[in-house]
Amino acid sequence: MSGQGLEGVVAAQTSLSKVMGEEGRLIYAGYEIGDLAEHTSFEEVCHLLWHGDLPTRAELDTMRAALGEARRLDDGVLDVLRLLPRDIHPMAALRTGLSAAGNFDPDAEVDTEEANRRKAVRITGQIAAISAAYERLRKGEEPLAADPASPLAADFLRMLTGRDPGELEARIMDVALILHADHGLNASTFSARVTIATLSDMYSAIVSAIGTLKGPLHGGANQGVMRMLQAIGEADEAAEHVRAALERKERIMGFGHRVYRALDPRAPILHELAEELGEARGDTRWLDIADAVRDAMRQEMDARGKKIYANVDFYSAAVYYTLGIPVDQFTNIFAISRAAGWTANVLEQLADNRLIRPKAEYVGPMDRTVRPLDERA
């Protein structure tokens, strides 16, 4: 068991999700991710993570209504977003916006299970609304009001782009949210659990998670993938780009995973979505480049006797970009989805809480004595 980066260290027990890296499987509360992606909606997955079971039709109606109302932002939150510079990263705006939203939530400091469940819903809806509102504001446009009757995925796309998505676009966005909703004790989820374990409030825990997700080694990877695809430009340039980058010992974004040693089960689902969307739009350029990069990586790795697979970030980039989502909003979409898992982990932590306090191995000097200030060289 290694202590470096807490790799291999079991820090919590959970019934929310299980990542089986050697097998290339991901389950939420006992359900395979492919089964959920094909047969459920994001709202159903939220209910599953928050309550342990998929909802009945009546429970789903209640969940959709609650998440719809949660997307209505307080005027005070919008005022804060209006004060922000227009050139900051959307994740920075989200971090500030959600922190502000906590001050307008009447349950913010109420630490009952019922209040925390209400906050889980509000936070998930608000993350979507804040991300869309800041995108409008930085373009010099007014934020669009939420449509509580609409599913979250479709309403987010409308609030972000200013146009009603088609049925295919809405479904693809919904599936993308399902795929990212939870993923074991990843870095941002661990941040949320560490914060809430001190008995801080849920907003503080989720702001901690947002700050962690913002890093390019966690949530920002799909932005790097899209920048790479844009730099390559054409599918027939992919092989040379990959070869030259590997010779320079540069990382090819979207390949490999800290946990998976087999194909990330979410990657083929997103590939199928990217293919379906590209064909519907009559433009498969980004998927074609991505496939060419994948093929080049496979060839290069085979020559080195290695196996490395595309991960969930690799194809989500092509999907989001084809949907018309700005590249620097990709991580915000990750946050919208993962809010369901973050808040579910907070609820789980609070149900049997113990302060998370690991040890550090001291490797510094010993037996030193203080020399008078004037004698120090």
Secondary structure, DSSP 8 states (H G I E B T S, - for coil): ---GGGTT------SSEEEETTTTEEEETTEEHHHHHHH--HHHHHHHHHHSS---HHHHHHHHHHHHHHT---HHHHHHHHHS-TTS-HHHHHHHHHHHHHTT-TTTT--SHHHHHHHHHHHHHHHHHHHHHHHHHHTT-------TTS-HHHHHHHHHHSS---HHHHHHHHHHHHHTS--SS-HHHHHHHHHHHTT--HHHHHHHHHHHHTSTTTTTHHHHHHHHHHHH-SGGGHHHHHHHHHHTT---TTB--SS-SS--THHHHHHHHHHHHHHHHT--HHHHHHHHHHHHHHHHHHHTT----B-HHHHHHHHHHHTT--GGGHHHHHHHHHHHHHHHHHHHHHHT-----------S--S-----GGG--
